[in-house]
Amino acid sequence: MSEEKRQLIRDVTTRINKLPEDKKHYILGYMNGVADTVESNPQKKGGGMERK
């Protein structure tokens, strides 16, 4: 993983940790839903998020 991606993860984690507890759960639940959707519906060549 590149240093740029690691820094992005740190920044997002820092911002999420500053949110009130109910907002944290909402954001993390949304992110889990997106991750599940991406994993269950791989994108065709040239589109969407890709996991490496």
N, C-alpha and C positions, 0 to 999 in steps of 0.2 A: 504494500500500500504506500502511495506517495506521501511525502510530508505535507503536501497541500491538503490531501484528503484527511489526514490525521488532524491537522489544524482545524478543518471544517467541523469534524466530529467534536473536538474540544469546545469550539465556539458554540455549537448547537447545544451541547450538554450544559455548558455554563448558563446559557440563556434559559433553558428549560428549568434548571434548578432554581432560578430566580422567580419562577411563576408560583402563584398560589397552588396548593395541593390539588384542588379540583381541576384547574387548568392543565396541570401536569398530566393527570390521568386522561384527560380529553386528547391532548396532543399525542401522548404515547399510544393510546388506543387507535387513533387515526393512523399513525405511522405503522403500527402493526397490521392494520387493515390494508394499507398500501403495499407493504412487503408481502403479505399473503396473496394479494391479487397479482403482483408481479411474478411471484413464484409459481402460481397456478396457471397463469396465462403468459407464457414467454412471448416476448415481442418478436415480430418478424424483423428481418434485416433492415437496419436503417431507422428504427423508431423506438421511442420510449427509453425507460431506464434499463441499464444493463448491470448485472452483478458480475464482479470479477473475483 
